[in-house]
Each structure stands twice: as structure tokens, then as C-alpha cells.
Amino acid sequence: MNDFMAREFWRFVLVQKYVGELAKTAIDFPPMQAPASFNIQAVKEQVEEAIKAHEGQ
């Protein structure tokens, strides 16, 4: 593994440069919508609402 890092470390430095440039664009062009929320409680509530809505049919 150490031999790999010795030979290929330059790739990580190069990628870090490009990721940094991409991250800076988020300042100039912020996201237009809020990020998605992956919350188990919210999913549970949606399922319960769907079950309640379906029970009356």
C-alpha cells in the first residue's frame, strides 16, 4: 500500500485542486432549491398518512 501512495500521490493533489475549484462555484452560484431531507420519521409519517387516506376507500 505504501508503494501505491508513493507512486500515485500526485493524483490526489491534482483531484484536490479541481474539487476546490468546483466548490468555489457554489459561492457564486448557490443551489436554487433546498437539499432533500432523508429522514426516517418523515417517511414514516408519509406512509401513515397514505394508510389513513386509503382506509376510507
N, C-alpha and C positions, 0 to 999 in steps of 0.2 A: 504494500500500500504506500509506503514512503517513497518508493521509486516512482510510483504513479504521480504523487503530488510533486515530486521534484521535476518530472518531465512536463506535467500538464498544468502547473500552477498559473502560467501566463493566461490560460483560457479564462480562469476565474476572474482575473483582474480585468480582462477585456469585457467580459459579460457585466461585471460590476459597473463599468463605465457606462455601458448602454442602458442598463437598468436605471442608473442615476439620472441620465438624460430623459428617459421616459417618465420617471417620477416627477421631474420638474415641470413637465407639461400639464400635470394635474393642477398646478398652481395657476397657470394661465388659462386653462380650460377645465374648470371643475366639473364633476359629474352633474348631469342635468336632473337626475332623479335620486331619491333616497335608496340606499342599498337594501337588498332583500333581507328580510328577517327570518331566519330559520330557527324557530322557537317551538319546542315540543308542546308547550302549553297552548300556543296559538293554533297549532294543528289539531290538538285535542278539542278545543272549543269549536273549530270549524266542523269537525266530524260530529260532535254532539248536536250542533245546530242543524246539520243535514239530516241526522237521525230524527230529531224532533219534527222537522218540516215534512219528512217522509211518513211519519207515524199517522198523520191526519188523512192520508190518502187511502 
